[in-house]
Amino acid sequence: MVGAEDNFPIPSVNVTVKDTKIETQTDFDGNFKLQISKNSIQNDNVILVFSSIGMKTKEVNINLANTKKITVSLELDLAELGG
């Protein structure tokens, strides 16, 4: 998880599997891990939702069968920051 403007890691970003209660947060280096059981989803395609204060929420489609590592960048939400 990095900032789109500077490519620096973003800690404490909420990462949620859409339409489930599966969630985690990024660590200090912007890394995260999710453990998703086959019983908790309908197929190998899920949508991950990334959100953080001051950043635009982003949804990313992931195929779990083919994806082990992803890099996501978030953009500043200037409206939320009052700018």
N, C-alpha and C positions, 0 to 999 in steps of 0.2 A: 504494500500500500504506500503510494508516494503521492506527493503534491504535483499537480500538472504544471504549475508555474516554475517550480524549482527542483523537482525530482527528489526531494528530501523525504525520508520516511515519516509517516504519520502514525503516532501512537494513539491508542484508545478509540479507534474507529469501530463502530458496531457493525458486525457482519452477521446477517441473518439469512437463513434459507427461507425464501418467500413462502407464505402460507403455511409455515410450520412454527414450532417453538424452538427450533434449533438455532442457536446463536453463540457468538463468541465476540471477543474484542482483539484488535491488533495489539501486539506487544510494543515495547519501546522502539524497536527497529522496524515497525510496520508489518511484522510477520503475523500470520494467524494459521491455525489448523482447525478444521472441522471434522468431526466424526459423524458420518451420516450412514445410518443402517438402511438396508434395503427395505425394511418394514416401515420406515418413516416417510418414504417417497413412493410415487407411483411408477416412475421409470428413471432412467439414467440422466434425464435432462432436468436441471433445476435452475432456478434464478437466485443468484446471490444478491442481496441488497446491502450496500455499503452506505453508512450514514455517520456523520460527525458534526458537531456544532461548528458553524461557520463554513461548512463545505456543502456543495450540492450533492444530494443523494444520487447514487448511481446504481442501476440494476444491470447485472451481467449474466447472460445465459451461459451455463456450463454443462458440458456432457461429462458426467462422472467417469464413464468407461474410458474416455480418452484424455482426461485432464488430471494431472498430478500437481502442477504448480502454475499459478497465474500471477501476473503483475497488473495491478489496477491503479489508475491515477484518478484523484479527485480534484475538482476545480473549486476555487473559493466561491462562496455565495455572497457576493458583495451586498445584496439586498438584506440578507440576514445580519451582516456585519454593520449595516447602517451606512453603506457607501454607495 
